[in-house]
Amino acid sequence: MRGIVIASLMSLSCASSALRDDLQKLDGLVANARQSGLLPADGPSLVDSISPGNSVPADRAAEPDVRKLLEEPLDADAAVTIALLNGRALRAELRSLGVARARVLEAGAIPNPGVEVTLWKPTRDDRPVDVELAVEWDLKDAILAGIAASGASQEREAVRRKVAASVIRYGFDVRSAFYAYRAAERRWMLSARSLDAMAAARDAMQALDEAGNVTGLRRWTEEAAYEGARQRAADLEIDVFEKREALNVLMGLSGKGTTWTTAGGGRRVPERLDIPPDAAARAITANLELAAHRYRLDALATAEAHAQTRQWLPELEVQLHAEQDQDDWHYGVGVLTSLPLFDVAGGEAARAVAEGEVELERYHGAAIALRSAARTLVAQLETAHAKLLHLQGRLLPARERVAAEALLQYNAMQIDVFQLLVADRELLDARMAEARAIAAYWTADAAFQALLAGVAVTLSPVREDGPAPAEGPRGH
C-alpha cells in the first residue's frame, strides 16, 4: 500500500512538472501580447493561471490575488488579470496541453515483449516436468514508434500555438467586454439624466395644456416622447446587466465576487495613431494560427512517411525460445514475418497525402484572409479614431455651446423652456455617442494589438444602441 501511495505521488509530481514546462513555453508564445499591452505586462504568468496538479479549485475568487483585485475599482488591465487567474474557459484551454503531451507519449510507446511459459507433464512419473519459454517482440511497431512520436510532437506544437492564440483572444474578449460594459453603464446614466429632462418638459407641457396655452397635439407629442425615452432607458438598463454578466463569466466570478465596481476615467486617446507601415507583414509573421497550420502540415508529412515505411517494412516479430529437456536446456531464435500481398498501407498513405493537400489549401486560404483582416482592422481603427476625435473635438463642443447659448437666451426670455430642453437632450445624445465611440475605439485598438501579437479577430459592426461584442474566427 505504501508503495502505491509513493508511486501515485511521483506520478502527480511528474505530471505537474510537465504541465509547468508546457505553460512556461506558452508564456513565451504570448510575449508579444504582453509587450503590446493586450495582456498586462506585469500580470500573472500562465503557470499561475491553473493549479499544475490534478486538483481543480472550486472557486478561486476567494484566493488572495483575485480578492485583492476585486477590492479595488477595476480597470481593463485588472479585469484581464482576474480572467487570466480565474477564467474557466481559459483554464480548460490550458489544460488541453496535457492531452497533447499524452498523445506524444502514447504514439512513441515501444511495444512490450510477450512472454509465454508452457509446462509439459510427461506420461512417465519418474521424469521431471518439461518447461518451454518463448519471448516475442514486435520489431516493426518499435521502428514505427519513433516516426509516430515525431508526428505527435509536431501536432503538439500546433496545439500549443492554437492554445496561445486562445489566450490572446481571451485577453481581447475580456477587454472588449469591459469597454462595452463601461459604455453601456455610461449611456444608461446619461439616459437617466435625459429622462429627467424629458419629464420636466412633459410636466411643463401638461401644465400649459391645462391652462389652455398649447394644443393637445403638442402635449401628447411630448408625452409620447417621454414614454419612448422610458422604454429606451429600460433597454439600456438591461443592456448594462447583460454586459456585466458577460464580463463576470469571462472573469470566472460568481457570488460575492460579482459586486465589483469600475474605476472612473480611462486612458487618454492619442492625437495620432502609431500604425506601422508593415502591419500586414508583421501580422503574417506573428500569426499563431498560421504557425499551427505549418506544424499540422509537418505532422501530416510525417504521417505520410509513417505510411510509406509501413508499405515497405514487413511485419517483423523476433522470437526467443528456451526449452528444457530433462536436465538440458535448448535455445533458439526465430523471426516471424508476413508477405505484403493484401494490406500494403495504401489507404493510410493516400489519406495522409489527401489530408496534407487539404491542410495546404486551408493554410493559403487563412493567409489570404489574414491579409484582408489586417487591412480591415487598420481601416476600422483609423475610422474609430477619427470619429472619436471629431466627436470630442468638434461635435460635442458644438453641442455644449448650443446648450450654453440656449440657457442664455432662455434666461433672457428669448426662447421657451422646450427649446432649452431640446438643446439639453441633444447634448446628452452627443455624450452618449461619445461613450459608444470611446468603446469602439479602444475595442478596435485591442483588436489591432491582438493582430500584431498573433491573432486576428473580427469586429462586429457598431449598432445604434451600442457596440456589439467582437468575436474571433474559430476555424483553424
C-alpha positions as CSV (number, residue, x, y, z in Angstrom):
1,M,0.0,0.0,0.0
2,R,2.8,2.4,0.9
3,G,4.5,1.7,-2.5
4,I,1.2,2.6,-4.3
5,V,1.0,5.9,-2.5
6,I,4.6,6.8,-3.3
7,A,4.1,5.8,-6.9
8,S,1.0,8.0,-7.1
9,L,2.8,11.0,-5.6
10,M,5.7,10.5,-8.1
11,S,3.2,10.4,-11.0
12,L,1.5,13.6,-9.8
13,S,4.9,15.3,-9.5
14,C,5.9,14.3,-13.0
15,A,2.5,15.5,-14.4
16,S,2.8,18.8,-12.5
17,S,6.4,19.4,-13.8
18,A,5.3,18.5,-17.4
19,L,2.4,20.9,-17.3
20,R,4.5,23.7,-15.8
21,D,7.0,23.2,-18.6
22,D,4.2,23.5,-21.2
23,L,2.8,26.6,-19.6
24,Q,6.3,28.2,-19.5
25,K,6.7,27.6,-23.2
26,L,3.2,29.0,-23.8
27,D,4.2,32.2,-21.9
28,G,6.9,32.7,-24.5
29,L,4.4,32.4,-27.3
30,V,2.2,35.2,-25.8
31,A,5.1,37.5,-25.0
32,N,4.2,39.9,-27.9
33,A,0.7,40.3,-26.4
34,R,2.3,41.4,-23.1
35,Q,4.6,43.8,-24.8
36,S,1.7,45.4,-26.7
37,G,-0.3,45.8,-23.5
38,L,-3.2,43.5,-24.6
39,L,-2.2,41.2,-21.7
40,P,-0.9,43.1,-18.7
41,A,2.9,43.2,-18.8
42,D,3.2,42.8,-15.0
43,G,0.2,40.4,-14.9
44,P,0.4,36.7,-13.8
45,S,2.2,34.1,-15.8
46,L,0.2,31.3,-17.3
47,V,1.8,29.0,-14.8
48,D,-0.1,30.9,-12.2
49,S,-3.4,30.5,-14.1
50,I,-4.1,26.9,-13.1
51,S,-3.1,24.5,-10.4
52,P,-0.4,22.4,-12.0
53,G,-1.5,19.2,-10.2
54,N,-4.7,17.3,-10.7
55,S,-6.7,19.3,-8.2
56,V,-9.1,21.9,-9.6
57,P,-10.2,24.6,-7.1
58,A,-14.0,25.1,-7.0
59,D,-13.7,28.9,-6.7
60,R,-10.5,30.9,-7.0
61,A,-12.4,34.2,-6.4
62,A,-11.6,33.8,-2.7
63,E,-7.9,33.5,-3.3
64,P,-5.7,36.4,-2.2
65,D,-4.6,37.7,-5.6
66,V,-8.1,37.7,-7.1
67,R,-9.7,39.0,-3.9
68,K,-7.3,41.9,-3.6
69,L,-8.0,43.0,-7.2
70,L,-11.8,42.8,-6.6
71,E,-11.5,45.1,-3.5
72,E,-10.4,48.0,-5.7
73,P,-12.3,49.5,-8.7
74,L,-11.4,47.6,-11.8
75,D,-9.8,48.9,-15.0
76,A,-9.3,46.9,-18.2
77,D,-5.9,45.5,-17.1
78,A,-7.3,44.3,-13.7
79,A,-10.2,42.6,-15.5
80,V,-7.8,40.8,-17.8
81,T,-5.6,39.8,-14.8
82,I,-8.6,38.3,-13.0
83,A,-9.6,36.5,-16.1
84,L,-6.1,35.0,-16.5
85,L,-6.2,33.7,-12.9
86,N,-9.8,32.7,-12.8
87,G,-11.4,32.3,-16.3
88,R,-12.8,28.8,-16.6
89,A,-12.8,28.6,-20.4
90,L,-9.2,29.8,-20.5
91,R,-8.1,27.2,-17.9
92,A,-9.8,24.5,-19.9
93,E,-7.8,25.6,-22.9
94,L,-4.6,25.5,-20.9
95,R,-5.2,22.0,-19.6
96,S,-5.7,20.7,-23.2
97,L,-1.9,20.9,-23.4
98,G,-1.7,17.9,-21.2
99,V,-3.8,15.9,-23.7
100,A,-1.4,16.8,-26.5
101,R,1.6,15.8,-24.3
102,A,-0.1,12.5,-23.5
103,R,-0.6,11.8,-27.2
104,V,3.1,12.1,-27.8
105,L,3.8,9.6,-25.1
106,E,1.2,7.3,-26.4
107,A,2.5,7.5,-30.0
108,G,6.1,6.9,-29.0
109,A,5.4,4.0,-26.7
110,I,7.6,1.0,-27.7
111,P,5.5,-2.3,-27.6
112,N,6.1,-4.6,-24.7
113,P,7.6,-8.0,-25.3
114,G,5.3,-11.0,-24.9
115,V,6.3,-13.9,-22.7
116,E,4.9,-17.4,-23.0
117,V,5.6,-20.2,-20.5
118,T,4.5,-23.8,-21.2
119,L,4.7,-26.7,-18.8
120,W,4.7,-30.2,-20.2
121,K,3.8,-33.1,-17.9
122,P,5.5,-36.4,-19.1
123,T,3.5,-39.6,-19.1
124,R,6.1,-41.2,-17.0
125,D,6.1,-40.3,-13.4
126,D,9.9,-40.6,-13.0
127,R,10.5,-37.8,-15.5
128,P,10.5,-34.1,-14.4
129,V,8.1,-31.6,-15.8
130,D,9.4,-30.0,-19.1
131,V,9.4,-26.2,-19.3
132,E,9.2,-24.2,-22.5
133,L,9.8,-20.4,-22.6
134,A,9.1,-18.1,-25.5
135,V,9.7,-14.3,-25.7
136,E,8.2,-12.4,-28.6
137,W,8.8,-8.7,-29.6
138,D,7.2,-6.8,-32.4
139,L,10.2,-5.1,-34.1
140,K,8.1,-3.3,-36.7
141,D,6.0,-1.4,-34.2
142,A,9.1,-0.4,-32.3
143,I,10.6,1.0,-35.5
144,L,7.4,2.9,-36.4
145,A,7.0,4.3,-32.9
146,G,9.8,6.8,-33.4
147,I,8.1,8.2,-36.6
148,A,4.7,8.3,-34.9
149,A,6.2,10.2,-31.9
150,S,7.7,12.7,-34.2
151,G,4.4,13.3,-35.9
152,A,2.6,13.6,-32.5
153,S,5.3,16.1,-31.3
154,Q,4.5,18.3,-34.4
155,E,0.8,18.0,-33.6
156,R,1.6,19.1,-30.0
157,E,3.4,22.2,-31.3
158,A,0.4,23.0,-33.4
159,V,-1.8,22.6,-30.3
160,R,0.5,24.9,-28.3
161,R,0.1,27.7,-30.9
162,K,-3.7,27.2,-31.0
163,V,-3.8,27.5,-27.2
164,A,-1.6,30.5,-27.3
165,A,-4.0,32.1,-29.8
166,S,-6.9,31.3,-27.5
167,V,-5.1,33.0,-24.6
168,I,-4.6,36.2,-26.7
169,R,-8.1,36.0,-28.0
170,Y,-9.4,35.6,-24.4
171,G,-7.5,38.7,-23.3
172,F,-9.1,40.6,-26.2
173,D,-12.6,39.3,-25.3
174,V,-12.2,40.5,-21.8
175,R,-11.1,44.0,-22.9
176,S,-13.8,44.2,-25.4
177,A,-16.4,43.1,-22.8
178,F,-15.0,45.6,-20.3
179,Y,-15.2,48.5,-22.8
180,A,-18.7,47.5,-23.8
181,Y,-19.8,47.4,-20.2
182,R,-18.3,50.8,-19.4
183,A,-20.0,52.3,-22.4
184,A,-23.3,50.7,-21.5
185,E,-23.0,52.0,-17.9
186,R,-22.2,55.5,-19.1
187,R,-25.1,55.5,-21.6
188,W,-27.6,54.3,-19.0
189,M,-26.5,57.0,-16.5
190,L,-26.9,59.6,-19.3
191,S,-30.3,58.2,-20.2
192,A,-31.5,58.7,-16.7
193,R,-30.5,62.4,-16.9
194,S,-32.2,62.7,-20.3
195,L,-35.3,61.1,-18.8
196,D,-35.4,63.7,-16.0
197,A,-35.2,66.5,-18.6
198,M,-38.0,65.0,-20.7
199,A,-40.1,64.5,-17.6
200,A,-39.7,68.2,-16.9
201,A,-40.8,69.0,-20.4
202,R,-43.8,66.7,-20.2
203,D,-44.9,68.3,-16.9
204,A,-44.5,71.8,-18.3
205,M,-46.4,70.9,-21.4
206,Q,-49.2,69.3,-19.3
207,A,-49.5,72.5,-17.2
208,L,-49.7,74.7,-20.4
209,D,-52.3,72.4,-21.9
210,E,-54.4,72.6,-18.7
211,A,-54.1,76.4,-18.9
212,G,-55.2,76.3,-22.5
213,N,-52.0,77.8,-23.8
214,V,-51.0,74.9,-26.1
215,T,-52.8,72.4,-28.3
216,G,-53.4,68.8,-27.2
217,L,-51.2,67.7,-30.1
218,R,-48.1,69.3,-28.5
219,R,-48.9,67.9,-25.1
220,W,-49.3,64.4,-26.3
221,T,-46.3,64.6,-28.6
222,E,-44.2,65.4,-25.5
223,E,-45.9,62.7,-23.5
224,A,-45.2,60.1,-26.2
225,A,-41.5,61.3,-26.4
226,Y,-41.2,60.8,-22.6
227,E,-42.7,57.3,-22.7
228,G,-40.4,56.4,-25.5
229,A,-37.4,57.6,-23.5
230,R,-38.5,55.5,-20.6
231,Q,-38.6,52.5,-22.8
232,R,-35.1,53.3,-24.1
233,A,-33.8,53.8,-20.6
234,A,-35.2,50.4,-19.6
235,D,-33.4,48.8,-22.6
236,L,-30.2,50.5,-21.7
237,E,-30.5,49.3,-18.1
238,I,-30.9,45.6,-19.1
239,D,-28.0,46.1,-21.5
240,V,-25.8,47.1,-18.6
241,F,-26.9,44.0,-16.7
242,E,-26.2,41.7,-19.6
243,K,-22.8,43.1,-20.4
244,R,-21.8,42.9,-16.7
245,E,-22.8,39.3,-16.5
246,A,-20.9,38.5,-19.7
247,L,-17.8,40.1,-18.1
248,N,-18.5,38.0,-14.9
249,V,-18.4,34.8,-16.9
250,L,-15.1,35.8,-18.7
251,M,-13.5,36.6,-15.3
252,G,-14.9,33.4,-13.7
253,L,-16.7,35.2,-11.0
254,S,-19.8,34.3,-9.0
255,G,-21.4,35.1,-5.7
256,K,-19.8,37.8,-3.7
257,G,-17.1,38.2,-6.4
258,T,-19.7,39.9,-8.7
259,T,-20.0,43.0,-6.6
260,W,-17.0,44.7,-8.2
261,T,-17.0,48.3,-9.4
262,T,-15.2,50.0,-12.2
263,A,-12.6,52.8,-12.0
264,G,-13.5,56.2,-13.3
265,G,-11.7,57.9,-16.2
266,G,-9.7,55.9,-18.5
267,R,-6.7,56.1,-20.8
268,R,-6.3,59.2,-22.9
269,V,-7.0,58.8,-26.6
270,P,-3.8,59.6,-28.6
271,E,-3.9,62.5,-31.0
272,R,-2.2,60.5,-33.7
273,L,-2.2,56.7,-34.4
274,D,1.1,54.8,-34.5
275,I,0.3,52.2,-37.1
276,P,3.4,50.5,-38.6
277,P,3.5,50.6,-42.4
278,D,4.4,46.9,-42.5
279,A,1.4,45.9,-40.2
280,A,0.1,43.2,-42.6
281,A,3.6,41.6,-43.0
282,R,4.1,41.6,-39.2
283,A,0.7,40.1,-38.8
284,I,1.6,37.2,-41.1
285,T,4.9,36.6,-39.4
286,A,3.4,36.7,-35.9
287,N,0.2,34.8,-36.5
288,L,-0.1,31.8,-34.3
289,E,-2.9,30.1,-36.2
290,L,-0.8,30.1,-39.4
291,A,2.1,28.7,-37.4
292,A,-0.3,26.0,-36.2
293,H,-1.2,25.2,-39.8
294,R,2.5,24.8,-40.6
295,Y,3.1,22.4,-37.8
296,R,0.0,20.5,-38.8
297,L,1.4,20.2,-42.4
298,D,4.7,18.9,-40.9
299,A,2.7,16.3,-38.9
300,L,0.8,15.2,-42.0
301,A,4.1,14.8,-43.9
302,T,5.3,12.7,-41.0
303,A,2.1,10.6,-41.2
304,E,2.8,10.1,-44.9
305,A,6.3,8.9,-44.1
306,H,4.9,6.6,-41.4
307,A,2.5,5.1,-44.0
308,Q,5.3,4.7,-46.6
309,T,7.5,3.0,-44.1
310,R,4.7,0.6,-43.3
311,Q,4.4,-0.1,-47.0
312,W,7.9,-1.5,-47.5
313,L,8.6,-2.7,-44.0
314,P,7.1,-6.2,-43.4
315,E,5.9,-7.5,-40.1
316,L,8.9,-8.4,-38.1
317,E,8.5,-10.3,-34.9
318,V,11.6,-11.5,-33.1
319,Q,11.2,-14.7,-31.1
320,L,13.5,-16.2,-28.4
321,H,12.8,-19.8,-27.3
322,A,14.2,-21.8,-24.4
323,E,13.1,-25.4,-23.8
324,Q,14.1,-27.8,-21.0
325,D,14.6,-31.4,-21.9
326,Q,15.2,-33.3,-18.7
327,D,18.4,-31.6,-17.4
328,D,19.4,-29.9,-20.6
329,W,18.2,-26.5,-21.9
330,H,17.9,-25.8,-25.6
331,Y,17.8,-22.3,-27.0
332,G,16.6,-20.9,-30.3
333,V,16.0,-17.7,-32.2
334,G,13.2,-17.1,-34.7
335,V,11.8,-14.3,-36.9
336,L,8.2,-14.1,-37.9
337,T,7.4,-12.0,-40.9
338,S,4.5,-11.5,-43.3
339,L,4.0,-11.3,-47.0
340,P,2.7,-7.9,-48.2
341,L,0.1,-9.3,-50.5
342,F,-3.1,-7.6,-49.3
343,D,-2.7,-4.9,-46.7
344,V,0.1,-2.7,-48.0
345,A,-1.0,0.5,-46.1
346,G,-2.0,2.1,-49.4
347,G,-5.1,3.6,-47.8
348,E,-3.2,5.2,-45.0
349,A,-0.7,6.7,-47.3
350,A,-3.4,8.1,-49.6
351,R,-5.3,9.6,-46.7
352,A,-2.2,11.3,-45.4
353,V,-1.5,12.8,-48.8
354,A,-5.1,14.0,-49.2
355,E,-5.2,15.5,-45.7
356,G,-1.9,17.3,-46.4
357,E,-3.4,18.8,-49.6
358,V,-6.5,19.9,-47.7
359,E,-4.4,21.5,-45.0
360,L,-2.2,23.3,-47.5
361,E,-5.3,24.8,-49.1
362,R,-6.5,25.9,-45.7
363,Y,-3.1,27.4,-45.0
364,H,-3.1,29.5,-48.1
365,G,-6.7,30.5,-47.6
366,A,-6.0,31.5,-44.0
367,A,-3.0,33.6,-45.1
368,I,-5.2,35.5,-47.7
369,A,-8.0,36.0,-45.0
370,L,-5.3,37.3,-42.6
371,R,-4.0,39.9,-45.0
372,S,-7.6,41.0,-45.6
373,A,-8.3,41.1,-41.8
374,A,-5.1,43.2,-41.3
375,R,-6.2,45.8,-43.9
376,T,-9.7,45.8,-42.5
377,L,-8.6,46.3,-38.9
378,V,-6.3,49.2,-39.8
379,A,-9.2,50.9,-41.6
380,Q,-11.6,50.2,-38.7
381,L,-9.0,51.6,-36.2
382,E,-8.4,54.7,-38.2
383,T,-12.1,55.3,-38.7
384,A,-12.9,54.8,-35.0
385,H,-10.1,57.1,-34.0
386,A,-11.1,59.8,-36.5
387,K,-14.8,59.6,-35.4
388,L,-13.9,59.8,-31.7
389,L,-11.6,62.8,-32.2
390,H,-14.2,64.5,-34.4
391,L,-16.9,63.9,-31.8
392,Q,-14.8,65.1,-28.9
393,G,-13.1,68.0,-30.8
394,R,-16.0,69.3,-32.9
395,L,-19.5,67.9,-32.3
396,L,-19.5,67.7,-28.5
397,P,-18.1,71.2,-28.1
398,A,-20.6,72.5,-30.6
399,R,-23.5,70.9,-28.7
400,E,-22.1,72.3,-25.4
401,R,-22.0,75.8,-27.0
402,V,-25.6,75.3,-28.3
403,A,-26.8,74.3,-24.8
404,A,-25.0,77.2,-23.1
405,E,-26.4,79.7,-25.7
406,A,-29.8,78.2,-25.2
407,L,-29.6,78.8,-21.5
408,L,-28.6,82.4,-22.0
409,Q,-31.4,83.0,-24.4
410,Y,-33.9,81.3,-22.0
411,N,-32.7,83.5,-19.2
412,A,-33.3,86.5,-21.5
413,M,-36.8,85.1,-22.3
414,Q,-35.9,84.8,-26.0
415,I,-36.8,81.1,-26.2
416,D,-39.2,78.9,-24.2
417,V,-38.3,76.0,-21.8
418,F,-39.0,73.4,-24.5
419,Q,-36.3,74.8,-26.8
420,L,-33.9,74.8,-23.9
421,L,-34.8,71.1,-23.1
422,V,-34.3,70.2,-26.7
423,A,-30.7,71.6,-26.6
424,D,-30.0,69.8,-23.4
425,R,-31.3,66.5,-24.8
426,E,-29.2,66.9,-27.9
427,L,-26.1,67.5,-25.7
428,L,-26.9,64.3,-23.8
429,D,-27.3,62.4,-27.0
430,A,-23.8,63.6,-28.1
431,R,-22.3,62.4,-24.8
432,M,-24.0,59.0,-25.2
433,A,-22.5,58.8,-28.7
434,E,-19.1,59.7,-27.2
435,A,-19.4,56.8,-24.7
436,R,-20.1,54.5,-27.6
437,A,-17.3,55.9,-29.7
438,I,-14.8,55.5,-26.9
439,A,-15.7,51.8,-26.5
440,A,-15.5,51.4,-30.3
441,Y,-12.0,53.0,-30.5
442,W,-10.5,51.0,-27.6
443,T,-12.0,47.8,-28.9
444,A,-10.5,48.4,-32.3
445,D,-7.2,49.3,-30.7
446,A,-7.2,46.0,-28.7
447,A,-8.1,44.1,-31.9
448,F,-5.1,45.7,-33.7
449,Q,-2.8,44.8,-30.8
450,A,-4.1,41.2,-30.9
451,L,-3.4,41.2,-34.7
452,L,0.3,42.1,-34.1
453,A,0.5,39.6,-31.2
454,G,-0.6,36.7,-33.5
455,V,-4.4,36.6,-33.6
456,A,-6.9,38.1,-36.0
457,V,-10.3,38.9,-34.6
458,T,-13.3,40.2,-36.4
459,L,-15.1,43.3,-35.1
460,S,-18.8,43.3,-35.3
461,P,-20.4,46.5,-36.7
462,V,-21.4,49.1,-34.1
463,R,-25.1,49.3,-33.6
464,E,-27.0,52.5,-32.7
465,D,-27.7,51.1,-29.2
466,G,-24.1,50.3,-28.5
467,P,-21.1,48.3,-29.8
468,A,-21.9,44.6,-30.3
469,P,-19.4,42.1,-28.8
470,A,-16.5,41.1,-31.0
471,E,-15.7,37.5,-32.0
472,G,-12.5,35.9,-33.2
473,P,-12.5,33.3,-36.1
474,R,-13.0,29.8,-34.7
475,G,-11.9,27.9,-37.5
476,H,-8.3,26.7,-37.8
